[in-house]
Amino acid sequence: MKVENIEKLERYFILHPTYHGEPSNEIAVQNAEKLLNLEFNSSYKEILERFGGCFIGIDIHGLSNAPIQGKETIIDLTLMFRKNLSNIKQLQNYLVIGDDGSGNSILVSNCNDNIFIYYHDEQILETLFSSFDELVENYIE
C-alpha cells in the first residue's frame, strides 16, 4: 500500500480506536494462508499485520477483529463461503474478508489487489475497488 494511505489509516484509527483489532503476526498470517491454501495479497497482509480486522468504510475481517465487528475470522468466513458455494469452482480461490450487511460476500483475490463483492442471489461477481489503496482513498480522509 502507498505510504500516505497507511498514514491516513494510522490517523483514522487514532480517532476511532474501536475500528481496528489486534495486529496479526507473520506466523499467524502464514498459518491462515496454509489452512485456506491461499497466499494473501501483499496489501491485505499489510493491513492484517498493522491493524488486524478493521472497519474502513467496509468491514475488513482479519484474525483478530475490531470490537465493533463480529467474531468471525477470515478463516470462518472463507470456509463457510466455500462450503455454501462448493459447486462454483472459480470462487474457491478467493478470500472472504467480510460482507455488505445483506449477505453478499466481500472478497479479495490472491492474484491482484482487486476487492470484489459476490451477489449471492444473482450469482454475480463484481469489482468494488481496484485495490486497498483505492478503498482507503474513497473512504478515509
Solvent accessible surface area in square Angstrom, and as a share of the most:
residue,aa,sasa,rsa
1,M,46,0.21
2,K,96,0.41
3,V,105,0.60
4,E,98,0.44
5,N,1,0.00
6,I,10,0.05
7,E,77,0.35
8,K,43,0.18
9,L,0,0.00
10,E,69,0.31
11,R,132,0.48
12,Y,34,0.13
13,F,9,0.04
14,I,138,0.70
15,L,134,0.67
16,H,67,0.30
17,P,87,0.55
18,T,66,0.38
19,Y,58,0.22
20,H,54,0.24
21,G,7,0.07
22,E,121,0.54
23,P,70,0.44
24,S,11,0.07
25,N,98,0.50
26,E,108,0.48
27,I,121,0.62
28,A,37,0.28
29,V,2,0.01
30,Q,77,0.34
31,N,84,0.43
32,A,2,0.01
33,E,21,0.09
34,K,157,0.67
35,L,108,0.54
36,L,0,0.00
37,N,134,0.68
38,L,12,0.06
39,E,116,0.52
40,F,8,0.03
41,N,13,0.07
42,S,86,0.55
43,S,5,0.03
44,Y,0,0.00
45,K,54,0.23
46,E,44,0.20
47,I,0,0.00
48,L,0,0.00
49,E,67,0.30
50,R,110,0.40
51,F,12,0.05
52,G,0,0.00
53,G,0,0.00
54,C,0,0.00
55,F,62,0.26
56,I,0,0.00
57,G,26,0.25
58,I,28,0.14
59,D,43,0.22
60,I,0,0.00
61,H,14,0.06
62,G,0,0.00
63,L,41,0.20
64,S,39,0.25
65,N,29,0.15
66,A,2,0.02
67,P,98,0.62
68,I,90,0.46
69,Q,19,0.09
70,G,37,0.36
71,K,185,0.78
72,E,76,0.34
73,T,30,0.18
74,I,0,0.00
75,I,37,0.19
76,D,66,0.34
77,L,21,0.11
78,T,0,0.00
79,L,81,0.40
80,M,99,0.44
81,F,12,0.05
82,R,43,0.16
83,K,162,0.69
84,N,103,0.53
85,L,26,0.13
86,S,65,0.42
87,N,123,0.63
88,I,29,0.15
89,K,149,0.63
90,Q,133,0.59
91,L,7,0.03
92,Q,36,0.16
93,N,94,0.48
94,Y,37,0.14
95,L,5,0.02
96,V,4,0.02
97,I,0,0.00
98,G,1,0.01
99,D,66,0.34
100,D,65,0.33
101,G,70,0.67
102,S,82,0.53
103,G,46,0.44
104,N,16,0.08
105,S,18,0.11
106,I,4,0.02
107,L,0,0.00
108,V,2,0.01
109,S,10,0.07
110,N,60,0.31
111,C,115,0.69
112,N,69,0.35
113,D,43,0.22
114,N,37,0.19
115,I,0,0.00
116,F,20,0.08
117,I,7,0.04
118,Y,6,0.02
119,Y,62,0.23
120,H,80,0.36
121,D,114,0.59
122,E,107,0.48
123,Q,115,0.51
124,I,89,0.45
125,L,64,0.32
126,E,81,0.36
127,T,69,0.40
128,L,60,0.30
129,F,23,0.10
130,S,66,0.42
131,S,20,0.13
132,F,0,0.00
133,D,22,0.11
134,E,60,0.27
135,L,0,0.00
136,V,0,0.00
137,E,81,0.36
138,N,94,0.48
139,Y,107,0.41
140,I,7,0.04
141,E,189,0.85
